[in-house]
Structure formats: C-alpha cells, structure tokens
Amino acid sequence: MLVVGGNLTAIETATAIAESWPGLQVALATSGELGGWLGPKARRHMLRAFDRFGVAVHEHATIEGVEATGAVAADGTIFPSDATVWAAGFVVHPIAAASGLDVDDHGRIIVDRMMRSVSHPEVYAAGDSAYAIGEDGQPLPMSCSSAGFTRMQATVAIVGT
C-alpha cells in the first residue's frame, strides 16, 4: 500500500492503515520533507510513530504517475504497490481526468457509495480526490472530516474484496 502526500491527511491515512492492518506493508511518498512545517520535537514524535507502525517514508519523491502495480516518481523511481492512496492536498491532481476517469468540474473522481469510480469500478478514490454524495444528498466538501469518512469507506471496500 502506498500513500502519496505529505499533508496531515496523508500522515493520518498512512498511520491509520498501518495500525489497523499490522501485517500490511505501508509506504508514504511525499514531494518534500514529511512534516517539515512541524517543530523539531513534533516531527521527531511523528517519525517515531511511522517507525513504530513500520511505515516506510520516501521524502523528495514527486509522484508523476500511478499504474496498476505502483507509482512512478519524477526521477524514475518506481514504488511498487497493490493499492495507491492519493492524499496530496486540496488541489486535485490532473492525473485522474487525464486517465479517462469520470471527474467533476474540479477534477475530483466521481465515486459511488463504496468510493469506486463510477466509470472504472476497479479504481477507488478517497479524501479530496473523491466526489462523493453525502447522506444529505449534497457533495462532501474537501475537508478532514470528509477525508476520514471516505478513507474508511474505501478501506472497508478494498479490504473486503
């Protein structure tokens, strides 16, 4: 499992997956320094948590492509992965639209209740990259609370298959 991103959503997603499924190999790739905005003590604490959960951290690894078997960084490094979670911020990367997935006007992948792409059901999306409809019939906003809900939905769907 590879999580792409260096923000709080990516950090929480990687550690939550690793904690929930201890036998799963989890890695995180980020374009900068993970938690670089944190103070030294907080960053050390975060990195200790990653070590404790066995999450491999790949800093300065800008991911330019995601394939069925992993992700490819700008420098050509390949990160093997059976599943890739894109958690790279509030701006949706154009990779979803360019790949032919059905997206909304902001480039978010249009998903069903199980967080599967409506056009490509073998692709799952969560967090800011997913255009999901909430219980109230309205699209979920790009937010931590929505990311948590969609992450749990996608994880349950993927692990349950």
C-alpha positions as CSV (number, residue, x, y, z in Angstrom):
1,M,0.0,0.0,0.0
2,L,1.4,3.4,-1.0
3,V,0.1,6.7,0.3
4,V,1.1,9.7,-1.8
5,G,1.2,13.1,0.0
6,G,2.9,14.8,2.9
7,N,0.0,16.7,4.5
8,L,-2.0,15.8,7.6
9,T,-4.4,13.7,5.6
10,A,-1.6,11.6,4.2
11,I,0.1,11.2,7.5
12,E,-3.1,10.1,9.3
13,T,-4.1,7.8,6.4
14,A,-0.7,6.0,6.4
15,T,-0.6,5.5,10.1
16,A,-4.2,4.6,10.4
17,I,-3.9,1.9,7.7
18,A,-0.7,0.6,9.2
19,E,-2.2,0.5,12.7
20,S,-5.4,-1.2,11.6
21,W,-3.6,-3.8,9.4
22,P,-0.2,-4.5,11.1
23,G,0.8,-7.2,8.5
24,L,0.3,-4.8,5.6
25,Q,3.4,-3.1,4.2
26,V,2.6,0.6,4.1
27,A,4.8,3.3,2.5
28,L,4.3,7.1,2.1
29,A,5.9,9.2,-0.7
30,T,5.9,12.9,-0.5
31,S,7.4,15.6,-2.7
32,G,9.0,17.5,0.2
33,E,10.1,16.8,3.8
34,L,7.4,14.9,5.7
35,G,6.1,17.2,8.5
36,G,8.7,19.9,7.6
37,W,6.3,22.5,8.8
38,L,6.3,20.9,12.3
39,G,8.6,21.9,15.1
40,P,11.6,19.6,15.7
41,K,10.0,17.8,18.7
42,A,6.7,17.2,16.9
43,R,8.4,16.0,13.8
44,R,10.5,13.5,15.8
45,H,7.4,12.3,17.5
46,M,5.7,11.8,14.1
47,L,8.7,10.0,12.6
48,R,8.8,7.7,15.7
49,A,5.2,6.8,15.1
50,F,5.9,6.0,11.5
51,D,8.8,3.7,12.7
52,R,6.6,2.1,15.3
53,F,4.0,1.2,12.7
54,G,6.6,0.2,10.1
55,V,5.6,2.8,7.6
56,A,8.4,3.4,5.0
57,V,8.9,7.2,4.3
58,H,10.1,8.4,0.9
59,E,10.8,12.1,1.0
60,H,11.5,14.3,-2.0
61,A,9.7,11.8,-4.2
62,T,7.4,13.6,-6.6
63,I,5.0,11.1,-8.0
64,E,4.1,11.7,-11.6
65,G,2.2,8.5,-12.5
66,V,0.2,5.8,-10.9
67,E,-0.1,2.4,-12.6
68,A,-1.7,-0.9,-11.6
69,T,1.4,-2.2,-10.0
70,G,2.7,1.0,-8.3
71,A,3.7,4.6,-8.7
72,V,6.5,6.3,-10.7
73,A,8.4,9.3,-9.3
74,A,9.8,12.2,-11.4
75,D,13.3,10.8,-11.1
76,G,12.1,7.4,-12.5
77,T,12.0,5.6,-9.1
78,I,9.2,3.0,-9.0
79,F,7.3,2.4,-5.8
80,P,5.6,-1.0,-6.1
81,S,2.1,-1.1,-4.6
82,D,-1.1,-3.1,-4.9
83,A,-3.1,-0.1,-3.9
84,T,-2.2,3.6,-4.0
85,V,-4.0,6.2,-1.9
86,W,-3.6,9.8,-3.4
87,A,-3.7,12.2,-0.4
88,A,-1.7,15.1,-2.0
89,G,-3.8,18.1,-0.9
90,F,-6.8,20.3,-1.7
91,V,-6.0,20.6,-5.4
92,V,-6.9,17.6,-7.3
93,H,-4.0,16.4,-9.5
94,P,-5.0,16.3,-13.2
95,I,-3.9,12.7,-13.4
96,A,-7.5,11.5,-12.7
97,A,-9.0,13.5,-15.6
98,A,-6.1,12.6,-17.9
99,S,-6.5,8.9,-17.2
100,G,-10.1,8.9,-18.5
101,L,-11.9,8.6,-15.2
102,D,-15.2,10.4,-14.9
103,V,-14.5,13.6,-12.9
104,D,-16.4,16.7,-11.8
105,D,-15.6,20.3,-12.8
106,H,-12.8,20.4,-10.2
107,G,-11.2,17.1,-11.3
108,R,-12.4,15.0,-8.4
109,I,-13.1,11.4,-9.3
110,I,-16.9,10.7,-9.3
111,V,-17.5,7.7,-7.0
112,D,-20.3,5.5,-5.7
113,R,-21.1,4.8,-2.0
114,M,-18.2,2.4,-1.8
115,M,-15.7,5.0,-3.2
116,R,-15.4,3.2,-6.5
117,S,-15.0,5.3,-9.7
118,V,-18.4,5.2,-11.5
119,S,-16.6,4.9,-14.8
120,H,-13.8,2.5,-13.7
121,P,-15.1,0.4,-10.7
122,E,-11.6,-1.1,-10.2
123,V,-10.3,2.3,-9.1
124,Y,-11.1,3.7,-5.6
125,A,-10.8,7.3,-4.5
126,A,-11.0,8.9,-1.1
127,G,-10.4,12.3,0.5
128,D,-10.0,15.4,-1.6
129,S,-9.8,13.5,-4.9
130,A,-13.2,11.9,-4.5
131,Y,-16.5,13.5,-5.5
132,A,-18.9,11.7,-3.1
133,I,-22.5,12.5,-2.2
134,G,-23.3,12.6,1.5
135,E,-26.4,11.5,3.4
136,D,-28.0,14.9,2.8
137,G,-27.7,14.5,-1.0
138,Q,-25.0,17.1,-1.2
139,P,-21.4,16.6,-2.4
140,L,-19.0,16.1,0.5
141,P,-16.6,19.1,0.9
142,M,-12.8,18.9,0.7
143,S,-12.1,18.6,4.5
144,C,-10.5,16.4,7.1
145,S,-13.9,15.1,8.2
146,S,-14.9,14.1,4.7
147,A,-11.4,12.6,4.1
148,G,-11.8,10.4,7.2
149,F,-15.2,9.2,6.1
150,T,-14.2,8.4,2.5
151,R,-11.0,6.8,3.7
152,M,-12.9,4.4,5.9
153,Q,-15.4,3.6,3.2
154,A,-12.7,3.0,0.6
155,T,-10.6,0.9,3.1
156,V,-13.6,-1.3,4.0
157,A,-14.4,-1.8,0.3
158,I,-10.9,-2.6,-0.7
159,V,-10.1,-4.9,2.3
160,G,-13.5,-6.6,1.9
161,T,-12.8,-7.6,-1.8
